[in-house]
Amino acid sequence: MKKSKTKKTAAWLNLSVMSALTVTAMFSPVAASAALNDTKDNVAAEAADEEFDLLKLTDQQAAPFLAKAKEAFQAKNISLPESGYKARNYGSKKDNTLTVVWRSETNMKDKAYVAEFEGIDAEKGTGTLKTVKVINRPGSFEEELTEKQAGPFIEQAKEALKAKNIALPASGYKMSSSSRTYDDVLESVQITWRPDAGQKEGKYYSVRFADVDLEKGTGKIDDVYVDIYDELIALEEEDEKDKQEAREQEKDLLKLTDKQAAPFLAKAKEALQVEKIELPKSGYKVTHSGSKKDKTLQVLWSAEEQSKGYVVHFVDVDVEKGTATVKSAKVINELGVVMRDLPQEQTAPFIEKAKEAMKAKNFTPSESAYEISATGVTVDDVLQFIDVYWYPNGNPSAKYKVNFTDVNLEKGTGTVEDVIEYKR
């Protein structure tokens, strides 16, 4: 089994939880595919490439593409939701492509509306609309196959193992079958044999099919491998832990009815007035979310095509009484995850610390052969971490990266979280 989780992946997942609106920020089929199919080193390298190839338009640049996408949906008699959805855009500088996605602000399982452009010119606001579509189940899903669906793939999997001189045990193993879909598209089928329940040792036999047609029972063999079962137990336990945490988060989510939310909206408006923050009179929609366990609540005003937001945080929330204590009320100039190069005067102490961390790992690249730069990542205006990169001269792909967390720009302090060499 190829383990796909990296600290980079985990960092972005954590950011998506922290941000008011970033659950939709990294909506990339390319990234998801890489995380599923590549080794840890390749995932890290491709993640770095993708970061710097990422095309993110300003609200002004995105406006003509949003307008064209809306027209295309209307031409297909597809109605975009009038409320509860927010548009995001991402693309590739290298490929001159852009994707615009409307997704629910409150429920990741709701439908998504996608428009894809190619041959774009961000400055001119031009491009060719390739497709518009509705995704009924956004994200990745793994589901068990029926006995009828699995039958032909089981036979093909046995033949594939036999062709590689891999003999399945005659007994003591159970077979399972599953399909994986991503954004409504069937990506693969997996047939596996593993030791019966209760066994802690043995081998794990797996065959993965791509280009699958479930009705015809056909597919292209994409991978055949055998792994040590005890290593897989640890991975599966880790995956189950992640799933359990996700279930707990969903269970802990505080959802208010309009009637329950009313007193908190009134208090939020008052809190903003106290801070002399004036809410826009139109164009903004209000959403709210919180934690039952922590008794916290966040009220947010945001607009579909604006980066600015207005947020009020409450603690000691009592939903039944409609009471709470205002913790903060502020303006967020850039909602979501924003990544940008930092000024040299701010990055100097981090670059020096990064050099020390590199040296501790026996990485000593010649300074004359590399360009060093630092990138900061903010979530809702708050700096979360800094990455220092080493780029070989004339090469846009980084060779080394040092990641800092617990960052204080003014003091020039931070904790070295990771030192990575990208192997290509």
N, C-alpha and C positions, 0 to 999 in steps of 0.2 A: 504494500500500500504506500502510495506516495503522499507524504504529509505536506499539506499545502499552507498551513498557518505560519505566518511570520510576524515579527514584532511590528513590521510596517503595516500589515493587514490589521493587526489588533489596534494599533494606534488610530487608524482611520475609523475603525468600528467604534472606538471609544469617543472619538470626536462627533460621530453621528448621533450618539446618545446625548452628548452635552449640549449640542446646538439646539436653538429653538426651532429651526427649520431645516436642519441639515440631513434629515432622514432621506432626502432625495438628492443630496448634493453629488454623491459619487454613483451615478446610475450608468455604469459602463459595462456592456457585454464583454468587451475585450478584457477588462480587468477580472471579471468573474471567470471567464474561460481560462485565463492564465492561472488563477488561484486553484482551479480544479485540476489542471492537467500538468503543471510543471513542478520541478523540484524546487527546494527552498532557495537555492542560489539563483536559479533562473527567474523565479518569481520576484526576488529582490531586484535583479537587474532590469527586468521588464517594467517593474513598478517605477524605477527611476526614470527609464526612458519615457514612460507614459506621463509622468509628472511634467516633464519639460516639453512634451508634445501637446499637452492639454491646451485647448483653445477655449477661453472663457470670455464671453463678450460682456461689455458694460450694458446697462439698461438701454442706453441710447443706441448702441450698435445692434442689440438684439431686437429692437422694436420692429424693423421692417420684416425680419424673419418670422416674428410672432404673428404679424399681420398676414403674411402669405400663408402661414400654417393654418390660421383660423379660416381663411378663405377656402383653403383646400378641404378642410373638414366640412365646411358648409356645403361645398360642391358634392360631397359624398353623403350628404344628409346625416352627418354625425354631429350631434349637439354637444359642445363642451359644457361641463357643469358650470353653473352661474356662480357658485360659491363653494368654499371648502377645498378648492384646488389651487395650486401655485405652479407657475411655469418655471422651469429650469432649462438651462442650455449648457451643452458641453460639445467639444469637437476636437479635431486633430489639425494642428497647424501644417503638418507634413502632407496630409492627404486632402487638405482644404475641404473637410466635411464638417457638418454641424448637425446636432440632434437637439430638438426642442421637445421637452417632456412636461406634460401637465400631470401632476400626481396629487393625491389626497394629502392634506396637511395633518390629518388625524388618524388615518388608517392605511397602513402600507399595503393591506390586502385589497383595497379598492382598485377599480380599473385605472389604467394609465392611458394617456393619449399621446402618441408619439408622431413627430414629423421629422423626416430625415432629408438633409440638403447635401448636395455635392457641388464642387466647383465654386465654392463661395468666395466672396471678396468682402471681408468684414468692414472695410472702410467705405466701400460703395453701397453696402447693404444688398448685394446681389448674389444670386446662387440658383441652382436648379433644384427644384423640389423633387426628390426621388420617390418618396412614399409617405403616406399618412396611414396610421393604423391605430386600432384600439387593442390594448393588451388586457385581457380579462383577469389574468393572474400574474401580476408583476413579480419578478424574482425567480428564485430557483426552488423547484419542488422535486422531491424523490418519493416515488410511489411504487408499491408492490404490484407486480404484474399478475393478471389472472392466469390460471393454469393453461388455458387455451393460448393466451398471448405468449407465455414463456416457453411452451413446447418446442417450437422450431429453433429458438435461440439456445436452449439447453443442448440440443443435439449438435448444433454448430460449435458451441463452446467445447463440448467433449472432443470433437474432431480437431479443433484448434490446439487443445492441450496435447492430444495424441501426436499431432504434427510436430510438436516441439519436444517429443519424447517425455512428456510429463504424465505420469500414471496417477489417476485418482485412487484414493484408498477405497477398498471394497466395502468397508463399513466404518461406523463411528463418526460419520460426517453428515451434515445436513446441507441442503442446497437452498439458496434464496435467489430471487430475481427482482430487479427493480428498474424503473425508468427514471430518467432525469429530464425535466423540462425547464427551460429558461425563457421567461416572457412568452409563454404559450407555445414555444417551439420545442419539439422533442429533440433533445441533443444526443442522448445515448441510452443504451440498455446495458445493465451489468448482471452477469451470472456469476455467483460465487459459491464455493464449497468451503465450509469451515467446521471445526470440531463440534461435536454435540455439546449441548449445554452442560456446564459443570467442569469441562476440561480446561486446563490452564496451559496446555502445551499442544504443539502440533504445527501444521502448516495451513495456509490460507490460499486457496486457488481461485483466481479471478480472471474472467474474460469480459472485456468491454467492447461494445459495438457502437459504431457511429453511422451516420446516414441511414437511420432506422426507419422502416415502414412497419408498424405494428400489425396492420391489417394483412399485409403480405407475408409477414414473418421474415423479413429480409433486413440485412444490415452489413456494414463493412467492419471486419475485425480491426479494432483500433489498438488494443493492448492485451497481452497475455502475460500474466506474472504469478509467481508464487512468493509468499512472504512468510516470515515467522509469526505464528499466531500470538505469542506472548507480547510482542511489540505492538500488535494491533489492539490488544486489550487496552493498553494505555491510551492509544489514540481514541478508541471508542468511548472510553470512560471520560476523556476530555471533551469529546463531542457531546456526550450525554449531559455533562455538566453545563456546557454552553446552552444546550436546549432547555435545561431546567432553569437556568438564569433568565432566559428569554421568557419562559412561562411565568416565572415569578414577577418579572417586570410588567408583563401584560396584566397579571392579576393585581398588581399594586397600582396600576394606572388609575388615577382619579378622574372620572368622567362626570361632568355636571350637566344637568338639564338646563334649559334656558332659564327656568324659574329659579333653580339653585344658583346659577351663575350671576343673576341680576345684582344682588347686593355686593358681590365682589367687583363687578364691572364698575359700579358706582364708586366704590372705595378706590379703585385703580385710577379712575378719572380725577378724583380728589387728590390722590397722591401725586399725580403728574402736575396738577395745578399748583400744589405746594412747592414743587421743584421748578415752577415757572416754565413748564414744558407744555406747549400747546399742541393738542392733537389735530391732525388735518381734518377739515370739515367733510371731505368726501374722498372716495377712492381707496380707503383703507377698510380692511375687515378684521374683526376681532376673533381670536381663538384662545382657548385656555386648556391647560393640562397640569397635572400634579401627581403627587404621591400620597396614597392613603397612609402608608406606614410612617412617613416623615411628616405628614400633615402640612405639606407645602402645596402651593399653587402658583402658576405663572399665567399672567394675562398678557397677551401680545396683540398689538395692532400692526398689521403688515399689508402691503399692497403687492399685487401680482407682478408688476413690472418695475418695482422700486426696491433698492437694496436696504433702505432705511426702515427701522422698526421702532416701536415704542413698547417697552416692557415694564411690568410691575411684578415683583416677586413677593409672595405672602408666606408667612410661617404661622404655626399654631392655628391652622385652619379647622374650623368646625362647620361643616357643610350644613348640618341641620339648623344651627343657629344663625348661619350666615355671617359669622365673625372670623376675624383673622388679624394678624399684625403685619403691617407693611415692612418688609425688609429693605427693599430698594425700588426706586422708580427712575428710569433713565431712558435715554435715546440710544439705540444701536445704529451706528452709521452704516455698518456692513453686516447684514445678517448672514449667518451660515459660515462655511469654511472658506477662508481666503488665504491664498499663498502668494507671497511676494518677496523679491530680493530686498535685503536690508541695507541701509546706508553703511559705508565703510567704518565711520566712527563708532557705530553701535556694534558692529560685528567683530572688531579687533580683539576684544578679550576672549570671545568664543573661538575665534580662529586659533589663538595661542593655546587655549585649553584643548582644542581639537588636535593640534599638533602633538601635544603631550600624550593624549589618549592614543593617537596613532602610533607613537613611538613605543608606548607600553605594549602594543600588540605586534611590535616588530615590523610595522609598516613605515618605511622611510623614503617616500617618493622625493625625487629631486624637485626643489621649488621652482627651478628654472624651466622644468618640463611640464609643469601643471599650472592651471589657473584655479585659484581658490575663491569660492564665493559662499555666501550664507543666505539661507531662505528661512523666513519666519512664517508660521502658520497660526492664524487667528481664528477663533470661533466666537461669533457675535462680539467682535471688537476685542476679545481677550486673547492675548498671545499664549498659545499652548505649548509649542515647542519650536526649536530652531534646528535646522539641518545645515551642516557645513560640508560642502562637496569639493572634491578634487577632480578637475577635468583635464585630461591630457590635451596639450596644445593642439588646436585645430580639430578637436573631437567634441561633439555636443553631448556625448554620453559620459556620465560620471564613472570614475574608477573606484573612488573611495567616498564614504559618507560617515560623518559622526553626528549622532542624534542627541540633542539636549532636551531634557524636560525640566520642570520646576524652574522656569526661566524668569529672571528679572533683568530687563533690558537696562534700566537705569543703573543698577549695581554691577551689571556685566557678569551675573552669576547664573549658574545652571548645573544640573546633574547630567553627567554623561550616561545616557541610557543604552547606547549601542554604537559599535564601530563595525562598519561593513566594508568588505572588499567585493566589488561586483566582478564576477568571473564571466568572461565572454568567450 
